[in-house]
Amino acid sequence: MDMSSRPLAILAVIMLCVLPACRSGGGSGEPERSAPTPSVPPGTAGTPNKEVQAAYEPRSGPGEGQDFLRQMAGEWDVVKTFYPRGGGEPGVTRGTCTQKMIQEGRFLESDFTFHDVNGDTTGTGIIGYDPQTKKFTSIWIDSRSTRFSARASDEPFDGTQITLVGKSIGEPGPSARQSRTISVLQDGGRTLLHRQWSVSADGNDRLVMQMVMTRR
C-alpha cells in the first residue's frame, strides 16, 4: 500500500465504527427503544373502541319514559307560585322555559328564566328515564344556590305522570329538605303542571310550589 494513502484508509475504518454508534444513541452502546405498547383488557384485542367501552358501560336505549318526556319539548310560558310556610299571600313569579331532548333522545333538558323585581334568575334541569328500572332521575341547578338538587322515582312509571322524591344535596342529615314532586301533562299536551310538596315525618305534607307551564 502506498504510504500516502494509509491515513485515508485508517480514517475510513474509524468512520465505519463511529457511525453505527451514533445511530444507536450517541455511542452509549444501548439499543434503540421502541414506544411502549398500550395494555389491552383481556379478550378485547382487535375489538373496535366503541365495543370495548360497551363491555364496561353497556348501552341503554330510550324507552316509554323518553316518549313521555319528548312531549314536553318546546317553548313555554311559566307561572311559578310559592306558598309560605306560615300561610299568607303566595309569591308569584313569571318566566319562560325552553325544553329539548339531548344525548340522542335520552334526556330532557329544561332551561328556565324567571323575571323578578330584583332581577332575572335562571335554572337548568335534566331528567332521564331508565327503561330497566322504569324510574326517572333528575338534577336541578340554578343561579340562586351553589347546591345541586337531585330527585328520583320511588315507584315505576305509570305512564301518566312523573313522581320524584329527593332532597337538596349538601344540606346535612335530617335537616335536608325532603320533597315530592309530581309532573303531569294536561290539555292535550298544551299545559305542563309541576307541583312540589315538602314531605314531613308525621305525614302532614305541605304544598310548597306550583308551576304552570303553557305551551307557546
C-alpha positions in Angstrom: 0.0 0.0 0.0 1.2 3.5 -0.8 2.2 5.2 2.4 0.5 8.4 1.2 -2.9 6.6 1.2 -2.5 4.9 4.5 -4.0 7.8 6.7 -7.1 7.8 4.4 -7.6 4.1 5.0 -7.3 4.4 8.7 -9.9 7.3 8.7 -12.3 5.2 6.7 -12.1 2.4 9.3 -12.8 4.9 12.2 -15.8 6.3 10.5 -17.3 2.8 9.9 -17.0 2.2 13.6 -18.4 5.5 14.8 -21.5 5.9 12.6 -23.4 2.9 13.9 -22.8 4.0 17.5 -24.2 7.5 16.7 -27.3 5.9 15.2 -27.9 3.8 18.4 -27.9 6.7 20.9 -24.7 8.8 20.8 -22.3 5.9 21.4 -23.9 4.8 24.6 -23.9 1.2 23.4 -27.6 0.8 24.3 -30.1 -0.4 21.6 -32.8 1.8 20.4 -36.0 1.6 22.4 -39.4 1.4 20.8 -42.5 3.2 22.2 -44.3 1.0 24.8 -47.4 -0.9 23.6 -50.6 0.2 25.5 -52.1 -2.6 27.6 -55.3 -4.0 26.3 -58.0 -5.6 28.5 -58.2 -9.4 28.2 -60.4 -10.6 25.4 -60.7 -7.1 23.7 -57.7 -7.3 21.3 -58.8 -6.2 17.9 -62.2 -5.0 19.1 -63.4 -1.6 17.9 -63.2 1.2 20.5 -67.0 1.6 20.9 -67.4 -2.1 21.6 -64.6 -2.1 24.2 -66.4 0.8 26.0 -69.7 -1.1 25.8 -68.2 -4.0 27.6 -67.6 -1.8 30.6 -70.5 0.6 30.2 -73.4 -1.3 28.5 -75.6 1.0 26.3 -79.2 1.6 27.1 -81.7 3.0 24.6 -84.7 5.3 25.2 -87.9 3.8 26.4 -91.5 4.8 27.2 -90.3 7.4 29.7 -88.4 9.2 26.9 -91.6 9.1 24.8 -93.3 10.9 27.6 -90.5 13.4 28.1 -90.5 14.1 24.4 -94.0 15.5 24.6 -92.6 18.2 27.0 -90.1 19.6 24.4 -90.8 23.1 23.1 -91.1 26.7 24.2 -93.2 27.5 27.3 -94.5 30.5 29.4 -94.2 29.8 33.1 -96.1 31.0 36.2 -94.5 29.8 39.4 -96.3 30.1 42.8 -94.6 29.7 46.2 -96.7 29.1 49.3 -95.3 30.4 52.5 -94.8 28.0 55.4 -96.9 30.1 57.8 -99.6 30.9 55.3 -100.2 34.3 53.9 -100.1 35.6 50.4 -98.3 33.3 47.9 -95.4 34.6 45.9 -95.9 34.6 42.1 -93.0 34.7 39.6 -93.3 34.6 35.8 -90.8 33.4 33.3 -90.1 31.3 30.2 -88.6 27.9 29.6 -87.1 26.1 26.6 -87.1 22.3 26.8 -85.3 19.9 24.4 -84.2 16.3 24.2 -80.5 15.8 24.3 -77.9 12.9 24.1 -79.7 11.2 21.2 -83.1 11.5 22.8 -82.2 10.0 26.2 -82.7 13.1 28.4 -84.8 16.2 28.6 -83.0 19.5 29.3 -85.0 22.4 30.7 -83.6 26.0 30.7 -85.7 28.5 32.8 -85.5 32.2 33.1 -87.6 33.8 35.8 -88.4 37.6 36.0 -88.4 39.3 39.4 -88.3 42.8 40.7 -84.8 42.1 41.9 -83.6 40.9 38.5 -83.8 37.7 36.5 -82.8 34.3 37.8 -82.1 31.2 35.8 -82.3 27.4 36.4 -81.4 24.3 34.5 -82.9 20.8 35.0 -82.1 17.5 33.3 -84.3 14.4 33.7 -83.8 10.9 32.3 -85.5 7.6 32.4 -84.1 4.1 32.9 -86.1 1.5 30.9 -84.8 -1.3 33.1 -86.0 0.1 36.4 -88.8 2.1 34.8 -87.8 5.1 37.0 -86.9 8.7 36.4 -83.9 10.6 37.8 -83.5 14.4 37.7 -81.0 17.1 38.8 -81.5 20.8 39.2 -79.2 23.8 39.4 -79.9 27.5 39.5 -78.4 30.9 39.9 -79.8 31.3 43.4 -77.7 28.5 45.0 -74.4 26.6 44.8 -76.1 23.2 45.6 -77.5 20.5 43.4 -81.0 19.2 43.9 -81.4 15.6 43.0 -84.6 13.6 42.8 -85.6 10.1 41.7 -88.7 8.0 41.3 -89.5 5.6 44.2 -92.1 3.7 42.1 -92.1 2.6 38.4 -93.6 4.9 35.8 -97.3 4.5 35.5 -97.5 6.1 32.0 -99.4 9.2 33.1 -97.2 11.3 35.4 -93.7 11.7 36.8 -93.3 11.4 40.5 -89.9 12.3 42.1 -88.7 12.3 45.6 -85.4 13.6 46.9 -83.5 16.2 48.9 -81.1 19.1 48.4 -77.5 17.7 48.1 -75.2 19.4 50.6 -77.6 20.0 53.4 -76.7 18.0 56.4 -78.5 14.9 57.7 -82.1 15.2 59.0 -82.2 19.0 58.2 -82.1 18.3 54.5 -85.3 19.2 52.8 -87.3 16.2 51.8 -89.7 16.7 48.9 -92.1 15.0 46.5 -92.8 16.4 43.0 -95.5 15.4 40.6 -95.4 16.5 36.9 -98.3 15.8 34.5 -99.3 17.0 31.0 -102.8 18.4 30.6 -105.0 19.9 27.9 -103.6 17.5 25.2 -100.0 18.5 26.0 -100.6 22.2 25.9 -100.2 22.6 29.7 -97.5 21.1 32.0 -98.2 21.2 35.7 -95.5 20.7 38.3 -96.4 20.5 42.0 -94.0 20.1 44.8 -94.7 19.1 48.4 -92.5 19.3 51.5 -92.5 15.8 53.0 -92.9 15.6 56.8 -92.2 12.6 59.0 -95.7 13.0 60.6 -97.3 12.6 57.2 -98.5 16.2 57.0 -97.1 17.1 53.6 -97.3 20.7 52.7 -97.7 22.2 49.2 -94.6 24.4 48.6 -94.6 25.2 44.9 -96.8 25.0 41.9 -95.5 25.7 38.4 -97.9 26.0 35.5 -96.3 25.9 32.1 -98.3 26.9 29.0 -97.0 26.0 25.5 -96.4 29.0 23.3 
